[in-house]
Amino acid sequence: MKTLPESLLQIIHKTNNIVLATHINPDGDALGSLIGLADTLEGMGKKVFRYLEEPVSHLYEFLPDTGLMQTDIPALQDFARQAGRDILCISLDCGDKKRLGMNADELMKIRPFVVIDHHRNNNGFGDIAWIDSQRSSTGEMVFDLAETLAKKISEKAATALFAAIVTDTGSFRYEATNAHTFNVARKLVNYGVKPDRVSGHLYDNYTVGRLQLLQKVLATLEVLGDGRVATIRVTTDMLESTGCTLEDTENFINLPRSVTTVKVAVFLKETGADRVSVSLRAKDTCDVAEVASRFGGGGHRNAAGFRASETTVDEVRDRVLSVLLEEFNC
């Protein structure tokens, strides 16, 4: 694992106004990392602006301080204007600039710009970059940073960081989970985290509509390549008929991935007219980050994704299966 950069500690200590941002469609790791770091920085007397491009998903509203998130660019500009030169921006869990969303350029006007991330395809697009692909999650990295900065972490921050780690490790099941991950989790519990409550919010959160949506999605299951590849899909019609949103499909991909013979699961999501989002999850040797990169996406060896436009779900399915089965022999 890579050492926490001294330059990062120095710039945080000397700066009083800090903007925190993360990627579009933020997941548990993104939100938990942002909330945990924000609470720690405010405990040090810093002023913090928590920026998101869109509102927090209802699946994560149980996390502390989600009501403090801001999506308003004029408010961000006003915060930066009042701060003058005494400001920095920290990007969390964001693999590249475009993942910051449509206001990436506005965020990157704030200098210095710091990147903290665990995606291996991150090329370090900031002035200061702490990137460690051996980490299970950005939340694990933020814990080390927070403990170094503040010595003691609040129960609020600990809960957010625990949720970050749990979501990105698949409840400590994925390959990147290591001894340090469990040690961080142990410390977070000592800081007051209630693992049963966090897990309950994350996984025991189905409405009737969401369960009906899962039923429709699983009905699309295809298993190909002698059982090695499984696909599922969701359409806008399915979402409308069940009263759900794409947010409600979180973790659906883990079900086809759990099939004993399956090495790669593919989740095709219709996001609008001729727009498709694809999630990839793998076990064993298939590197889905490489697969996603063929389509302009990225991620981790066992979890990656990409977006496609001016195409259909069927067209994307055929292209992805061709790459998986013929080129990568997954």
C-alpha positions as CSV (number, residue, x, y, z in Angstrom):
1,M,0.0,0.0,0.0
2,K,1.1,3.5,-0.8
3,T,2.1,5.9,2.0
4,L,-0.1,8.9,2.8
5,P,1.7,11.8,1.1
6,E,3.1,14.4,3.4
7,S,2.2,17.1,0.9
8,L,-1.5,16.2,1.3
9,L,-1.3,16.5,5.1
10,Q,0.5,19.9,4.8
11,I,-1.9,21.4,2.4
12,I,-4.9,20.3,4.5
13,H,-3.4,21.7,7.7
14,K,-2.7,25.1,6.2
15,T,-6.0,25.5,4.3
16,N,-9.2,26.7,6.0
17,N,-11.8,26.3,3.2
18,I,-12.2,22.9,1.6
19,V,-14.5,21.7,-1.2
20,L,-15.2,18.0,-1.3
21,A,-16.5,16.3,-4.5
22,T,-17.0,12.9,-5.8
23,H,-18.2,11.1,-8.9
24,I,-21.6,11.2,-10.6
25,N,-24.2,8.7,-9.4
26,P,-22.3,8.4,-6.1
27,D,-22.3,5.0,-4.4
28,G,-21.7,4.1,-0.8
29,D,-17.9,4.5,-1.0
30,A,-18.2,7.9,-2.6
31,L,-20.7,9.2,-0.2
32,G,-19.3,7.6,2.9
33,S,-15.8,8.9,2.1
34,L,-17.1,12.4,1.5
35,I,-19.2,12.4,4.7
36,G,-16.4,10.9,6.8
37,L,-13.8,13.4,5.6
38,A,-16.1,16.4,5.9
39,D,-16.9,15.6,9.5
40,T,-13.2,15.2,10.3
41,L,-12.2,18.4,8.6
42,E,-15.0,20.4,10.4
43,G,-13.8,18.9,13.7
44,M,-10.5,20.6,12.9
45,G,-12.2,24.0,12.4
46,K,-12.3,23.9,8.6
47,K,-15.2,25.2,6.5
48,V,-16.3,22.5,4.2
49,F,-18.5,22.6,1.0
50,R,-19.9,19.2,0.2
51,Y,-20.6,19.1,-3.6
52,L,-22.7,16.5,-5.4
53,E,-23.9,16.8,-9.0
54,E,-27.2,15.2,-8.1
55,P,-29.2,14.6,-4.9
56,V,-28.3,11.6,-2.6
57,S,-30.0,8.3,-3.6
58,H,-32.8,7.3,-1.2
59,L,-30.8,4.1,-0.6
60,Y,-28.2,6.2,1.2
61,E,-30.3,8.8,3.0
62,F,-29.6,6.9,6.3
63,L,-26.0,8.1,6.3
64,P,-25.3,11.1,8.6
65,D,-25.3,14.6,7.2
66,T,-26.7,13.8,3.7
67,G,-28.9,16.9,4.1
68,L,-25.7,19.0,4.1
69,M,-24.8,18.0,0.5
70,Q,-25.1,20.8,-2.1
71,T,-25.8,20.6,-5.8
72,D,-25.8,24.4,-6.5
73,I,-23.0,25.7,-8.6
74,P,-23.6,29.4,-7.8
75,A,-23.3,28.4,-4.1
76,L,-20.0,26.7,-4.8
77,Q,-18.8,29.8,-6.7
78,D,-19.8,32.0,-3.8
79,F,-17.9,29.7,-1.3
80,A,-14.8,29.9,-3.5
81,R,-15.1,33.7,-3.9
82,Q,-15.3,34.3,-0.2
83,A,-12.4,31.9,0.5
84,G,-10.1,33.7,-1.9
85,R,-6.7,31.9,-2.1
86,D,-7.3,30.0,1.1
87,I,-9.1,27.1,-0.5
88,L,-8.5,23.6,-2.0
89,C,-10.7,21.0,-3.6
90,I,-10.5,17.3,-2.9
91,S,-11.9,14.7,-5.3
92,L,-12.9,11.4,-3.7
93,D,-13.3,8.0,-5.4
94,C,-13.3,9.6,-8.8
95,G,-11.2,7.7,-11.5
96,D,-10.9,10.6,-13.9
97,K,-12.0,14.1,-14.6
98,K,-15.1,13.2,-16.7
99,R,-16.5,11.2,-13.8
100,L,-16.8,14.5,-11.8
101,G,-19.7,15.3,-14.1
102,M,-20.7,18.2,-16.2
103,N,-19.3,20.7,-13.7
104,A,-15.8,19.2,-13.6
105,D,-14.2,22.3,-15.1
106,E,-15.8,24.5,-12.5
107,L,-14.5,22.3,-9.7
108,M,-11.0,22.2,-11.2
109,K,-10.8,25.9,-11.2
110,I,-10.2,25.5,-7.5
111,R,-6.5,25.1,-6.9
112,P,-4.8,23.2,-5.5
113,F,-6.9,20.2,-6.6
114,V,-6.4,17.0,-4.7
115,V,-7.3,13.4,-5.9
116,I,-7.8,10.6,-3.4
117,D,-8.8,7.4,-5.1
118,H,-8.3,3.6,-5.4
119,H,-9.1,3.0,-9.0
120,R,-6.1,1.6,-10.9
121,N,-6.9,3.5,-14.1
122,N,-6.6,6.9,-12.4
123,N,-3.8,8.8,-14.0
124,G,-3.6,11.4,-11.2
125,F,-5.5,14.3,-12.8
126,G,-5.0,16.7,-9.8
127,D,-2.1,18.8,-8.4
128,I,-1.7,16.3,-5.6
129,A,-2.7,12.7,-6.1
130,W,-2.9,9.9,-3.6
131,I,-4.0,6.8,-5.6
132,D,-3.7,3.3,-4.2
133,S,-5.3,0.5,-6.2
134,Q,-4.4,-2.0,-3.5
135,R,-6.9,-0.5,-1.2
136,S,-10.4,-2.0,-0.9
137,S,-12.1,1.3,-1.1
138,T,-11.6,5.1,-0.9
139,G,-13.2,4.9,2.5
140,E,-10.3,2.8,3.8
141,M,-7.9,5.5,2.6
142,V,-10.0,8.3,4.1
143,F,-9.9,6.5,7.4
144,D,-6.1,6.6,7.4
145,L,-6.1,10.2,6.5
146,A,-8.8,11.1,9.1
147,E,-7.0,9.3,11.9
148,T,-3.7,11.0,11.0
149,L,-5.3,14.4,10.9
150,A,-7.6,14.2,13.9
151,K,-6.2,11.3,16.0
152,K,-9.8,10.4,17.0
153,I,-12.8,9.9,14.7
154,S,-16.4,10.7,15.6
155,E,-19.1,8.0,15.6
156,K,-20.7,9.9,12.7
157,A,-17.6,9.8,10.5
158,A,-16.9,6.2,11.5
159,T,-20.4,5.1,10.5
160,A,-20.0,6.8,7.1
161,L,-16.6,5.2,6.5
162,F,-17.8,1.8,7.6
163,A,-20.6,2.0,5.1
164,A,-18.1,3.1,2.4
165,I,-15.9,0.0,3.1
166,V,-18.8,-2.4,3.3
167,T,-20.3,-1.4,0.0
168,D,-17.1,-1.4,-2.0
169,T,-15.9,-4.8,-0.6
170,G,-19.3,-6.4,-1.1
171,S,-19.5,-7.0,2.7
172,F,-15.8,-8.0,2.8
173,R,-16.2,-10.6,0.1
174,Y,-14.2,-9.1,-2.8
175,E,-10.5,-9.7,-3.7
176,A,-9.2,-6.3,-2.6
177,T,-10.3,-7.0,1.0
178,N,-7.2,-7.6,3.1
179,A,-5.9,-7.6,6.7
180,H,-5.7,-3.8,6.7
181,T,-9.3,-3.6,5.6
182,F,-10.4,-5.7,8.6
183,N,-8.2,-3.7,11.0
184,V,-9.8,-0.5,9.8
185,A,-13.3,-2.0,10.3
186,R,-12.3,-3.1,13.8
187,K,-11.2,0.4,14.7
188,L,-14.4,1.9,13.2
189,V,-16.5,-0.4,15.4
190,N,-14.4,0.7,18.4
191,Y,-15.3,4.3,17.4
192,G,-19.0,3.4,17.8
193,V,-20.2,1.9,14.6
194,K,-23.1,-0.5,14.9
195,P,-22.4,-3.0,12.0
196,D,-25.9,-4.5,12.2
197,R,-27.6,-1.2,11.7
198,V,-25.4,-0.2,8.8
199,S,-25.9,-3.5,7.1
200,G,-29.6,-3.4,7.7
201,H,-29.9,0.0,6.0
202,L,-27.8,-1.2,3.1
203,Y,-29.3,-4.6,2.4
204,D,-32.7,-4.9,4.2
205,N,-34.2,-2.0,2.2
206,Y,-36.6,-3.4,-0.3
207,T,-40.0,-1.9,-1.0
208,V,-42.6,-4.0,-2.7
209,G,-42.0,-2.1,-5.9
210,R,-38.3,-2.8,-5.8
211,L,-38.9,-6.5,-5.2
212,Q,-41.2,-6.6,-8.2
213,L,-38.5,-4.9,-10.3
214,L,-36.0,-7.5,-9.2
215,Q,-38.5,-10.2,-10.3
216,K,-38.7,-8.6,-13.8
217,V,-34.9,-8.1,-14.1
218,L,-34.1,-11.7,-13.1
219,A,-36.6,-12.9,-15.7
220,T,-34.2,-11.5,-18.3
221,L,-31.3,-13.7,-17.1
222,E,-29.1,-15.3,-19.8
223,V,-26.3,-17.6,-19.1
224,L,-23.7,-18.1,-21.9
225,G,-20.3,-19.5,-22.7
226,D,-20.8,-22.8,-20.9
227,G,-22.1,-21.0,-17.9
228,R,-19.2,-18.5,-17.5
229,V,-21.1,-15.3,-18.4
230,A,-24.5,-14.2,-17.1
231,T,-26.4,-11.1,-18.3
232,I,-29.4,-9.3,-16.9
233,R,-31.1,-6.1,-18.1
234,V,-33.5,-3.4,-17.0
235,T,-35.6,-1.2,-19.2
236,T,-37.3,2.1,-18.7
237,D,-40.7,0.2,-19.1
238,M,-39.8,-2.0,-16.1
239,L,-38.9,1.0,-14.0
240,E,-42.1,2.8,-14.9
241,S,-44.3,-0.2,-14.2
242,T,-42.9,-0.8,-10.7
243,G,-42.5,2.9,-9.7
244,C,-38.8,2.5,-9.3
245,T,-35.7,4.3,-10.5
246,L,-32.3,3.1,-11.6
247,E,-31.1,3.7,-8.1
248,D,-33.3,0.8,-7.0
249,T,-31.2,-1.7,-9.1
250,E,-28.2,-1.4,-6.8
251,N,-26.7,-4.8,-6.0
252,F,-29.0,-6.6,-8.5
253,I,-25.8,-7.6,-10.4
254,N,-24.6,-9.6,-7.4
255,L,-27.2,-12.3,-8.0
256,P,-26.1,-13.5,-11.4
257,R,-22.5,-13.1,-10.2
258,S,-23.3,-15.5,-7.4
259,V,-24.0,-18.4,-9.7
260,T,-21.4,-21.0,-9.1
261,T,-20.2,-21.4,-12.7
262,V,-20.3,-17.7,-13.6
263,K,-17.0,-15.8,-13.9
264,V,-18.5,-12.5,-15.2
265,A,-21.9,-10.9,-14.7
266,V,-23.2,-8.1,-17.0
267,F,-26.0,-5.8,-16.1
268,L,-27.4,-3.8,-19.1
269,K,-29.4,-0.7,-18.0
270,E,-31.5,1.3,-20.4
271,T,-31.1,4.9,-19.2
272,G,-33.0,6.7,-21.9
273,A,-33.6,6.8,-25.6
274,D,-30.6,5.0,-27.2
275,R,-28.6,5.3,-24.0
276,V,-27.3,2.3,-22.1
277,S,-25.2,1.9,-18.9
278,V,-23.3,-1.3,-18.3
279,S,-22.0,-2.8,-15.1
280,L,-19.5,-5.6,-15.0
281,R,-18.6,-7.9,-12.1
282,A,-16.1,-10.7,-12.2
283,K,-14.7,-13.5,-10.2
284,D,-11.3,-15.2,-10.6
285,T,-9.1,-14.2,-13.5
286,C,-11.2,-12.1,-15.9
287,D,-10.2,-8.5,-15.8
288,V,-13.4,-6.5,-16.4
289,A,-11.6,-3.2,-16.1
290,E,-9.8,-4.0,-19.3
291,V,-13.1,-5.0,-20.9
292,A,-14.7,-1.7,-19.9
293,S,-11.8,0.3,-21.2
294,R,-12.6,-1.1,-24.7
295,F,-15.8,0.9,-24.5
296,G,-14.4,4.1,-22.9
297,G,-15.1,3.0,-19.3
298,G,-13.0,1.7,-16.4
299,G,-13.0,0.6,-12.8
300,H,-11.4,-2.3,-11.0
301,R,-10.3,-5.8,-12.0
302,N,-13.5,-7.3,-10.5
303,A,-15.9,-4.4,-10.8
304,A,-16.1,-2.0,-13.8
305,G,-18.5,-0.3,-16.1
306,F,-19.1,2.1,-19.0
307,R,-21.8,4.1,-20.8
308,A,-22.9,3.9,-24.4
309,S,-25.1,6.3,-26.5
310,E,-26.8,6.1,-29.8
311,T,-27.3,2.4,-29.4
312,T,-29.7,-0.2,-28.0
313,V,-29.4,-2.7,-25.1
314,D,-29.3,-5.6,-27.6
315,E,-26.5,-4.0,-29.6
316,V,-24.4,-3.3,-26.5
317,R,-25.1,-6.8,-25.2
318,D,-23.8,-8.4,-28.5
319,R,-20.7,-6.2,-28.5
320,V,-19.9,-6.9,-24.8
321,L,-20.4,-10.7,-25.2
322,S,-18.1,-10.7,-28.3
323,V,-15.3,-9.1,-26.3
324,L,-15.8,-11.2,-23.2
325,L,-16.2,-14.6,-24.9
326,E,-14.0,-14.2,-28.0
327,E,-11.2,-11.8,-27.1
328,F,-10.9,-12.3,-23.3
329,N,-12.1,-15.9,-23.2
330,C,-13.8,-15.2,-19.9
